[in-house]
Structures are given as structure tokens and as C-alpha cells.
């Protein structure tokens, strides 16, 4: 894991992807069963936002699903607006969330919420300004090791890492009518220069995951790509759980899960 340690004062990496669903079940059970993952935590702190959640570690990246249990929540409005299609939030750990939030503000991206639960501090940006999904920057004091403490995932989250089926989350797909512009916009917010992948698709390359921006009818987080031990077996498991399987992926939790060897 040496390449995933904080090695300088200006680091950033993907910490968490959050999906949203009308109800946690059967989405959480389906993800766990199909992908061979384990729930590590259910965070009672999100109840004040009218939400319930569950988190599953995919190696050192957390996959979270939130669901509203009362009307008038931001997550509920997101579901209504998108028809349940699209990922909800991309969460990055970094050196200084406040500085990154101030930089975002300087380019017209407002701060929507600040979470201060020492040793954890998070700055969430407004999804309308981010386009496609929420962006959050966070930092946990004293946690330079990516396997160390991360309060949103509970006290012992790393003990729930399971890699027999799923080894890593390696890609996030973003759709937009203007993929190049969205890539540049997210790159400006995150502080990562936009480039192109081997297919010529706009890309933001982070130390532990890449964001790819493709043509679509609206701005949304449309897919997640996972490296797995046996893609065919995972797709069979998805089909058995009633997911729509097509090509190298299947639909679950409002996004397409793509699986590669």
C-alpha cells in the first residue's frame, strides 16, 4: 500500500462513492451478495439529514448507499429529479478541505455543507454548481495511512475488507452532453488536470481511481468499474439477483456496475 500513503502536503485521492436509493434494501444485500463485499458500518449521524446508510469497503475505497426515510431530504429530491439514475456523491480525502472549498468558491462552486466531527472534517460542495453529483473534500486528523481511522466508515472498517470476489474500484464514469467541459470543470474543482485515456475519452486520473467522461443526454455519474476475480461469475450472480445485465455490466443502485478482470 506504499503508493497509497499520504506522501506530501497536497495529496488527494478517492475515498468514497455514495449511491442513493429509495430504500436501502434490497440494494445493499444485492451489492454484498453479487460483489462479495461486507457491510462495515451504518452511520447514525446521517439520521439528522433524514437518511439511513450502509457502507461497504472495496479495498480502501468505501462504497456507500444512502436512502431517505422522511420527506424533504436532499437525497429524496435527487431521486425525484433524476428518476433514481446516477450516483449521488464523490468524496475525496485531502490535506485541507477548507482550502479546497475556498478554491471551489473562487471558481463559482458554492459550499453546501460543512461537517465538523473531530477528528473528521468535511466540506460538501453544491451539486448544482458541481454538476452531475455532489463533491466532498474531507480529512481525518492523524490518519495518514489509508487503512487507518476514517470515522464515517466506523471504528473497524478495514476488518471488513473482502477481496475474494472484488479487488478494487478502478473507474468512475460520468456522462454529459459536454463531456470535455464537465471533465475540465471537475478537474478545476478537484485540482487534477484533465487528460485523455487510451480511447481518447476525457479523464481525471487520481492515484487510486480514474474518472472518465463520456457523451450522454444529461450530467450524471453513470457507472462504476470494478476489478474482480471472475467477471462472468459476477454477472451471473447479478442476473440471479434480478439485475439487468448487458455487456460487461449490470444495473444496480442507479448506476451501471462494470466488471473486468
Steps between C-alpha positions, in 0.01 A plus 500: 500500500801733494374678188176580681654669802489872543845600383476877474303799620279526192356157448155401378348159440154349462377399844136415442224470241146553622196363318140583586196273501134533607567226758820335622362155429536311280781719360746439784435126512532477121833687494639285781385172345598576140832672568609292800518807725417550868317782675743666742281770652162671518549861606238636738626856441324516162158467668498878563486539120203264479719220365617152584810346348734205477864487390698219341878520451637423153864467601573851637212680322163502675180435306204657678126487435268754658120493507252759627257396774309828515381755241687817414854362489766599247538133412126468441502805274793350311303180442196697385707716265698216343243223513746304712772497235851613588745489788449752781842604625875471436701545821870578502744498790754776487739715699277804560124483426444865591767621256350285224153630584630858480659425163170355376321814618748712305390329178128529579435169678319561828545310825176319588593351838791479743531195725721541805519189717862497624725338397295502176431818302312510171395769250217411263454705183170591339395238243342760272836675473702177479265355239423125488555425873608637836872537559633479857852561630591360840790437733541299817768634734768245579398263223772502238466128430203419274434193716488716811207669675219635283203591725225493230576129448504402866775404744605170340414547133821347364425164664204467261710522183427192288695438179406146396257630237566874460853637517456871429285784373710629212276733299208741527304589186343843464255585221436844356382665178835681532741239638814703431358805677380295798842335526670840502251628759548208737874516442500868599303424817706198602836637391581224251585585139265344246660267248393222265494124554613242245164531321530878476233547768545797737646374827596618848764264636533475878752279684242228569222546243421677172194700395397465136262745329281371218221637283152482651169682500550656846765559765521197729727245662397206287732208579762337720768260374631228730788258463373156599636146507236353264289749301275231349414361842421848633269569206328165560450592865352835393259330263396257773417798725277650230736769370491604136826364352640640176850466356762518774267644763167513675274766648487540878452789737431751223827438315660239275744268677764396247726207587839423345774254576 
